[in-house]
Amino acid sequence: MLRSRGLSEFLFLALLLAALVGLFGLLSDHFWSLGTLQTVTNRIPSLALAALGLTFVLVAGGIDLSVGSVSAVAGAVFGWCVADRGMPVAVAAGAALGAALVCGVINGALVNALRMPSFIVTLGLLEGARGFAYLVTNSQTKYLGERLALLQATPVGGLSVAFLLAVALTATAHFVLTRTVLGRHLVAVGTNEEAARLIGVSPTRVRAVVFGISGLLAGLAGLCHVARLGAADPNAGSGLELSAIAAAVIGGTSLMGGRGSMLATFIGVLIIATLEAGLAHLGVSEPMKRVVTGVVIVGAVAAESIRARIAARRARQGGL
């Protein structure tokens, strides 16, 4: 029953994506082209990676508003290591990912230690991490050229290494969520933390793990952004957290916890990227694009709320 429902929702998202592609293709003369496909796919790795990490946190019943700032920290640390200290690219990348992981660990530790809502804790780190990115870069963009050109290489059908990496990590995240003990623990904690504790699951450990994963994936998103721009910008990732939340919610992930799909989140990322590319092809202004994106987010949240109420009503009726 659950698998059937999940499959039907995934097919609905796939049809929605196809409908968007068809609509923009009819409205724009050049949307149906290989160039557009490559542009869309090669621009989404940062969003996809951040959304995957955020989905882990949401399924466990939390939220991470700091992913955009953490991605900026990773880019800033990488730029500082390469441009200011002359470190090898591999060492700089390791330092960048390490810094992002530390940010995630700090989030998890504070949520666990202070028993505060993750919304408040990660909102604080959103500001703190952004400030750290400015400090590291001295509030200046560091131009790095093709130091991370490998991620932008297009070995298969014009698809970048970064996009292929995002696809591979999506498959890995899907396996973790659906086929491992950790995945079952995430769902249990997100559904009912007290019940999960009574059956031997440690919510504290689960939160520590998911926030660490979210930080690490946000760091990798930051490196993908540096590779695409050829520069480390302390302003990078602004608004990334909102787009990542939108992608996860469009994919059916519950903001209340206990429910989510990595594959559906990835489709949500493709829907957002297609929407942005299609509106750009139609010459829609940036303010109007933000309005449309906002409407989509609200619509997705409303649809999730309606779905939850219907499911609860059916459950009550089934128990009668």
Protein Blocks (a to p, Z undefined) as FASTA:
>chain_A
ZZmmmmmmmmmmmmmmmmmmmmmmmmpmklmcfklmmmmmmmmmmmmmmmmmmmmmmmno
pacfklmmmmmmmmmmmmmmmmmnopafklmmmmmmmmmmmmmmmmmmmmmmnopafklm
mmmmmmmmmmmmmmmnoopacdebjmlmmmmpcfbgoiafklmmmmmmmmmmmmmmmmcf
klmmmmmmmmommlmmmnopafklmmmmmmmmmmmmmmmmmmmmmmmnopacfkgoihkl
mmmmmmmmmnopafkgoiacfklmmmmmmmmmmmmmmmmmnopafklmmmmmmmmmmmmm
mmmmmmmmmmmmmmmmmmZZ
